[in-house]
Structure formats: C-alpha cells, structure tokens
Amino acid sequence: MRILELKEGFVRTRRVHAPHSSLADKAVRGVLIQLASERSTLPLPGDEEALRTPCTVIWAHKVPGTNLVVTYAFELPTVEILTVRPAW
C-alpha cells in the first residue's frame, strides 16, 4: 500500500468541488483508491503532466463521470494529493 498525503489544498478544494457524500466525492474516492494501490503504475494511464519544476512533476488525473481532475505528485511510496479542481 502506498502512503497518500492529503495536502491542505486538496482538503480545501474538495469541500468546494466534491462535497462529502456527493457523486463527485464518491468518484474522487475511487481515484484515491487507485492512487494508493501498488497494483497501479504511476502515473496512471491517461494522466497528463500538469506542471514540471526542477524538483518535481505534478500530474493531473481525470475523475471519471465528472469534469474534475485530481492533481498529484509522487516519490514512492508517498503520493501527495495536491488539489481537486475543474478540468481546463
């Protein structure tokens, strides 16, 4: 199992875009389960590079059934969950 680190930005944006018990919340939870699974290769298939800095790469994963993306960065075994936001 990987370690998911839910960053403050994710917690804050989740309240707005995927409130507790909403359909979007359930879909976001599914993405988090995928990101936590060691069976999944990171970045996940279809993920897009959202930002590259000298120190890290941030990935964007579309949340199925919504217009949202979850952004994350990883240095295994830790996956930092950065935000959930509308897709551009």
C-alpha positions as CSV (number, residue, x, y, z in Angstrom):
1,M,0.0,0.0,0.0
2,R,1.2,3.5,-0.8
3,I,1.1,6.4,1.5
4,L,-1.4,9.1,0.5
5,E,-0.6,12.5,1.8
6,L,-3.7,14.7,1.5
7,K,-2.4,18.3,1.3
8,E,-4.2,21.3,2.6
9,G,-5.0,22.5,-0.9
10,F,-6.8,19.2,-1.6
11,V,-8.8,19.3,1.6
12,R,-9.9,22.9,0.8
13,T,-10.7,22.4,-2.8
14,R,-12.5,19.1,-2.1
15,R,-15.0,20.9,0.1
16,V,-15.9,23.1,-2.9
17,H,-15.8,20.7,-5.8
18,A,-16.6,17.3,-4.3
19,P,-18.6,17.8,-1.0
20,H,-19.0,14.9,1.4
21,S,-21.4,12.2,0.1
22,S,-21.9,13.8,-3.3
23,L,-21.5,11.8,-6.5
24,A,-18.2,13.7,-7.2
25,D,-17.0,12.8,-3.7
26,K,-17.6,9.1,-4.5
27,A,-15.7,9.4,-7.8
28,V,-12.8,11.2,-6.1
29,R,-12.6,8.4,-3.5
30,G,-12.3,5.9,-6.4
31,V,-9.3,7.9,-7.8
32,L,-7.7,8.0,-4.3
33,I,-8.0,4.2,-4.1
34,Q,-6.4,3.8,-7.5
35,L,-3.5,6.1,-6.5
36,A,-3.0,4.2,-3.2
37,S,-2.9,0.8,-4.9
38,E,0.5,-0.7,-5.6
39,R,-1.1,-2.6,-8.5
40,S,-1.4,0.8,-10.3
41,T,1.7,2.1,-12.2
42,L,2.2,5.8,-11.7
43,P,1.5,8.0,-13.5
44,L,-1.9,6.3,-14.1
45,P,-2.8,5.7,-17.8
46,G,-4.2,8.8,-19.4
47,D,-2.7,11.2,-16.8
48,E,-1.3,14.4,-18.1
49,E,1.7,16.3,-16.9
50,A,0.2,19.5,-15.4
51,L,3.5,21.2,-14.2
52,R,7.2,20.4,-14.2
53,T,9.7,22.1,-11.9
54,P,13.3,21.3,-11.3
55,C,12.2,19.4,-8.2
56,T,9.0,17.6,-9.1
57,V,6.4,16.8,-11.7
58,I,2.7,17.3,-11.0
59,W,0.2,15.0,-12.7
60,A,-3.5,15.5,-13.4
61,H,-5.9,12.6,-13.4
62,K,-9.4,12.9,-14.7
63,V,-12.1,11.9,-12.2
64,P,-14.5,9.5,-14.1
65,G,-18.0,10.8,-14.5
66,T,-17.2,14.4,-13.6
67,N,-15.4,17.5,-15.1
68,L,-12.8,17.3,-12.3
69,V,-9.1,16.4,-12.1
70,V,-7.1,15.3,-9.1
71,T,-3.5,16.7,-9.2
72,Y,-0.8,14.8,-7.5
73,A,3.0,14.3,-7.3
74,F,4.8,11.2,-6.2
75,E,8.1,9.9,-4.8
76,L,7.2,6.3,-4.0
77,P,6.0,5.1,-1.6
78,T,4.4,8.5,-0.9
79,V,1.8,10.1,-3.2
80,E,1.0,13.8,-2.4
81,I,-2.6,14.6,-3.4
82,L,-2.5,18.4,-4.1
83,T,-5.9,19.5,-5.4
84,V,-9.2,18.6,-6.9
85,R,-10.4,21.1,-9.5
86,P,-12.4,21.5,-12.7
87,A,-10.5,20.3,-15.8
88,W,-9.2,23.1,-18.0
